Amino acid sequence: MKYGYARIFMQEKGATDQLDALKKARCKKIFKEAAVAKRVKRPALQRCLKALERGDTLIVWKLDRLASSTAELIVILDQLRNRGVKFRSLCEAIDTAPRRRGVKARRKPKSSNDEIEPVRRFVGKGVDKRIAVVTDATSAGFWFPAWYRYYAGEFGADALHVVTYEGKRREFNDLAGLWDVAHSYDDELRPKVISSLVRSLLLTHDVVVRCDVDEFLIPDLRKFEGLKDYVQKCELPYVCAYGIEVFERSGDTELDASVPILSTQRRHAITNSALHKIAVTSIPLDWWPGFHSANAQPVFDDLYLFHLKFADIDLRVAWFEFMKASVPEGSFEHTYFSCTMADLMAQKQSLSEQPCRVDGWSNLPDPIELQRFFATVTRDDNGCCQGEFFLAPASFVIPDEYRGKL
């Protein structure tokens, strides 16, 4: 059954247009109310949401009639999806009902929470895509300032959405797109929350960029001006970024994250297949813990993921100590963050002793490494696609084109 919801603003000239549009959409029942400034409870909307059952469709004239903010919109749309209710917004041409006539349905993963793919609006050449950037963070320190500076510089601060955890919200109060989870940091919970947020954001955005706070997505700078230029021009439904581990080499000085890092303070990196992650998407996806895998086969393009966790040993030790104190003792997360300084120094020594190729572009990407990776990619019964984790046999010097970009 189709239900309509109308919210009519005071002194609105097109009030009848809204109701006429809902009637033309064949709504069997229309719930309507006047929009009153600073009104928290909307009784007509509450009655409408209560009436909806699995298989029903909720139709609105515009998105701003359903919600007054992006935060409220995402919450409502996520609730509708979980209840099996379809949604349409007439003016924005958004429709979460599966496509039928003449369109062959794609194979869905064997998973209990198969996504409902929204009908995407075509974004033509010369038209800017609506882009959101998503991460999760437990602290406004460590790598977060560099993450914020880089991605806000590419897309603007309003495009950033940060998920944080129990007791951490006050550190991020200045952010507009902040989502706090009433739970401590949990590696199993993270991908579920992020996948749900990405799915909701794609109803109001064309593309979502997802990465950790110590991960920086930069395209091939011989072809693109930067990440925004790449995302605007990308025609793929999703992209798996090629994973690069930037590391502190013996002889490197202490890192200062407030000034340029790549090709200046840190010049060496190595391919790490564990970092081959789907990081840009225009379709809903489900990720698994660590975001190393998702319910889609990896598809690479001219996009690289520079991972800075190994870029400074002292900073990593401090972060591990902070995280260890933030999670329950005996948990998987507590064990993971219990890595010692001796362990990290041994890793640093091992990476420093790797053979090093001076021509970094010969490793971006490394065709032999990619062939090895693809040979190991499998899909399990839950639809999870993942390849083997390994480091390349040689490190490389980061190309000078990346100097000052991060």
KAUR-V514061 format. One record per backbone hydrogen bond with DSSP energy under -1.0 kcal/mol. CO is the residue of the C=O (numbers start at 1). NH is the residue of the N-H. E is the energy in kcal/mol with one decimal. If there is no record, write none. Layout:
# KAUR-V514061
CO|NH|E + CO|NH|E
This chain:
# KAUR-V514061
1|57|-2.4 + 2|28|-2.2 + 2|29|-1.0 + 3|59|-2.9 + 4|31|-3.1 + 6|33|-1.7 + 8|35|-2.8 + 9|12|-1.4 + 14|18|-1.4 + 15|19|-1.4 + 16|20|-2.8 + 17|21|-2.3 + 18|22|-1.6 + 19|23|-2.0 + 20|24|-2.4 + 21|25|-1.3 + 22|27|-1.7 + 23|26|-1.7 + 29|4|-2.9 + 31|6|-3.0 + 33|8|-2.3 + 36|39|-1.7 + 42|46|-2.3 + 43|47|-2.3 + 44|48|-2.2 + 45|49|-2.9 + 46|50|-1.9 + 47|51|-1.6 + 48|52|-1.2 + 53|56|-2.6 + 56|86|-2.7 + 57|3|-3.1 + 58|88|-2.5 + 59|5|-2.1 + 60|90|-2.4 + 61|91|-2.6 + 62|65|-1.6 + 63|66|-1.0 + 63|67|-1.8 + 69|73|-2.3 + 70|74|-2.6 + 71|75|-1.8 + 72|76|-2.3 + 73|77|-2.7 + 74|78|-2.2 + 75|79|-1.9 + 76|80|-2.2 + 77|81|-2.3 + 78|82|-2.3 + 79|83|-1.4 + 80|85|-2.8 + 81|84|-1.3 + 84|55|-2.7 + 86|58|-2.7 + 87|96|-2.5 + 88|60|-2.2 + 89|94|-1.7 + 94|89|-2.2 + 95|119|-2.4 + 100|103|-2.6 + 109|111|-2.2 + 124|127|-1.7 + 130|206|-2.2 + 130|207|-2.0 + 132|209|-3.1 + 133|161|-2.9 + 134|211|-1.9 + 135|163|-2.4 + 141|144|-2.2 + 143|147|-2.3 + 144|148|-3.1 + 145|149|-2.4 + 146|150|-2.3 + 147|151|-2.5 + 148|152|-2.4 + 149|153|-1.4 + 150|154|-1.3 + 151|155|-2.7 + 152|156|-2.0 + 156|159|-1.5 + 157|160|-1.5 + 159|133|-2.9 + 161|135|-1.9 + 162|179|-2.9 + 163|137|-2.5 + 164|181|-2.7 + 165|168|-2.5 + 168|171|-1.6 + 169|172|-2.3 + 172|175|-2.4 + 176|178|-1.2 + 177|162|-3.1 + 179|164|-2.7 + 181|183|-2.4 + 183|166|-2.2 + 186|190|-2.3 + 189|193|-2.2 + 190|194|-2.7 + 191|195|-2.6 + 192|196|-1.8 + 193|197|-2.3 + 194|198|-3.0 + 195|199|-2.2 + 196|200|-1.9 + 197|201|-2.8 + 198|202|-1.9 + 200|203|-1.6 + 201|204|-1.6 + 201|205|-1.3 + 207|132|-2.1 + 208|281|-2.3 + 209|134|-3.3 + 212|215|-1.5 + 214|308|-2.7 + 216|306|-2.8 + 218|304|-2.0 + 220|223|-1.9 + 220|224|-1.8 + 226|230|-2.0 + 227|231|-2.8 + 228|232|-2.5 + 229|233|-1.4 + 230|234|-1.7 + 237|282|-3.1 + 239|279|-2.0 + 239|280|-1.4 + 242|305|-2.8 + 243|272|-1.7 + 244|307|-3.0 + 245|270|-1.8 + 249|252|-2.7 + 256|259|-1.4 + 261|264|-1.6 + 261|266|-2.6 + 266|263|-2.2 + 267|398|-2.9 + 268|247|-1.6 + 269|396|-2.7 + 270|245|-3.2 + 271|392|-2.1 + 272|275|-2.0 + 273|276|-1.6 + 275|277|-1.5 + 277|241|-3.0 + 279|210|-2.9 + 280|239|-2.6 + 281|208|-2.8 + 286|295|-1.5 + 288|291|-2.5 + 293|288|-2.1 + 294|385|-2.9 + 299|240|-3.7 + 302|220|-1.8 + 303|242|-2.5 + 304|218|-2.5 + 305|244|-2.9 + 306|216|-2.3 + 307|246|-2.3 + 308|311|-1.6 + 310|248|-2.2 + 312|316|-2.0 + 313|317|-2.5 + 314|318|-2.2 + 315|319|-2.3 + 316|320|-2.7 + 317|321|-2.3 + 318|322|-2.1 + 319|323|-2.8 + 320|324|-2.6 + 321|325|-1.4 + 323|326|-1.1 + 328|331|-1.6 + 331|335|-2.0 + 332|336|-2.4 + 333|337|-2.2 + 335|338|-1.3 + 340|344|-2.1 + 341|345|-2.6 + 342|346|-1.9 + 343|347|-1.9 + 344|348|-2.4 + 345|349|-2.4 + 346|350|-2.3 + 347|351|-2.5 + 348|352|-2.3 + 349|353|-1.4 + 351|354|-1.2 + 355|395|-2.8 + 357|397|-2.1 + 358|360|-1.2 + 359|362|-1.1 + 360|363|-2.2 + 361|364|-1.1 + 366|370|-2.4 + 367|371|-2.1 + 368|372|-2.1 + 369|373|-2.5 + 370|374|-2.9 + 371|375|-1.5 + 373|376|-1.7 + 378|386|-2.2 + 380|383|-2.0 + 384|380|-2.1 + 385|294|-1.0 + 386|378|-2.1 + 390|273|-2.5 + 395|357|-2.4 + 396|269|-2.2 + 399|402|-1.8 + 400|403|-2.2 + 402|405|-1.7
